[in-house]
């Protein structure tokens, strides 16, 4: 049996293309597909894949939230994010939430295959075009030139992203499977840390960070 892969992307044609590419290689077996973060959680529970190849931007629960939850519930499952986003506000949280790799959608086919093999072997893989972002983040941290954003928890960053995208507190609670009170708590904390006191300024801040 080959490396068991779950494909997660809300664009059916894109999934079909990636599936065709992977199944051409006898080492890979695409066992199922999903079109949302929530469906990915259900499929992981059902099939126990070796690797989840997942997009970030999806309706409902996105790929970052799904990554965190999958790693919490199924730490043995490895996750490769395949995304169009190449800015630090997506790449760094993805790695912190447990992703083993990050590849851009515009990457060559052989790069995706290499990434899957590396991750299955227990290594990490970063698209060469985003690797510098991780290196620069390390240098940035070393200089002590910090930003308030770096003081946010992963959960606070998730909520910031959803708030900036126009989600209500109740919708965020449903997406993240937490209580409305918990959303309010984290929202208060992130606004205090960022020294932002209304939603309009919060959205502007998120746009500057590339979250929307």
Residue pairs with C-beta under 8 A, 6 or more apart in sequence:
1 29
2 26
2 27
2 28
2 29
3 27
3 28
3 29
3 50
3 51
3 116
3 117
3 120
4 29
4 31
4 47
4 48
4 49
4 50
4 51
5 22
5 28
5 29
5 30
5 31
5 49
5 50
5 51
5 52
5 53
5 116
6 30
6 31
6 32
6 33
6 34
6 40
6 43
6 44
6 47
6 49
6 51
6 52
6 53
7 15
7 18
7 19
7 22
7 30
7 32
7 33
7 34
7 53
8 33
8 34
8 35
8 36
8 37
8 39
8 40
8 43
8 52
8 53
8 54
8 55
8 58
8 63
8 66
9 15
9 18
9 35
9 54
9 55
9 58
9 82
10 35
10 36
10 55
10 57
10 58
10 59
11 55
12 35
14 105
15 33
15 35
18 53
18 82
18 112
19 30
19 33
21 109
21 112
21 113
22 28
22 30
22 112
22 113
22 116
23 29
23 30
25 113
27 117
28 116
31 47
31 49
32 43
32 46
32 47
32 49
33 43
34 40
34 42
34 43
35 58
36 58
36 59
36 60
36 61
37 54
37 58
37 60
37 61
37 62
37 63
37 65
37 66
37 69
38 60
38 61
38 66
40 52
40 54
40 66
40 70
41 61
41 66
41 69
41 70
41 73
43 49
44 52
44 70
44 73
44 74
44 77
45 73
45 74
48 74
48 77
49 77
50 77
50 78
50 120
51 77
51 78
51 79
51 80
51 116
51 119
51 120
52 70
52 77
52 78
52 79
52 80
53 80
53 82
53 112
53 116
54 63
54 66
54 67
54 79
54 80
54 81
54 82
55 63
55 81
55 82
55 83
56 62
56 63
56 64
56 81
56 83
56 85
56 90
56 94
57 63
57 83
57 84
57 85
60 175
61 175
61 176
62 161
63 81
63 83
63 94
64 90
64 93
64 94
64 97
64 158
64 161
65 158
65 175
65 176
67 79
67 81
67 94
67 97
67 98
67 99
68 97
68 98
68 154
68 158
69 177
70 77
70 79
70 98
71 77
71 79
71 97
71 98
75 98
78 100
78 101
78 119
78 120
79 98
79 99
79 100
79 101
80 99
80 100
80 101
80 102
80 103
80 115
80 116
80 119
80 125
81 94
81 99
81 101
81 102
81 103
82 103
82 104
82 105
82 112
83 90
83 102
83 103
83 104
83 105
84 104
84 105
84 106
85 91
85 210
86 104
86 127
86 129
86 130
86 133
87 133
87 210
88 133
88 137
88 210
89 149
89 209
89 210
89 211
90 210
91 102
91 130
91 133
91 134
92 133
92 134
92 137
93 154
93 157
94 102
95 102
95 134
96 154
97 154
100 119
100 123
100 124
100 125
101 115
101 118
101 119
101 124
101 125
101 126
102 125
102 126
102 127
102 130
103 111
103 112
103 115
103 125
103 127
104 127
104 129
104 130
107 127
107 129
111 127
114 125
115 125
115 127
118 124
118 125
119 125
126 134
141 150
148 193
148 194
148 195
149 157
149 194
149 209
151 193
152 160
152 190
152 193
152 194
153 186
153 189
155 176
155 186
156 186
156 189
156 190
156 193
157 190
158 176
159 172
159 176
159 183
159 186
159 187
159 190
160 190
160 202
160 206
160 211
161 206
161 211
161 212
162 171
162 172
162 175
162 176
163 172
163 187
163 199
163 202
163 203
163 206
164 202
164 203
164 205
164 206
164 207
164 211
164 212
165 211
165 212
167 175
169 180
169 183
169 184
169 187
170 180
172 183
173 179
173 180
173 182
173 183
176 183
191 197
191 202
194 202
194 205
196 202
196 205
203 212
206 212
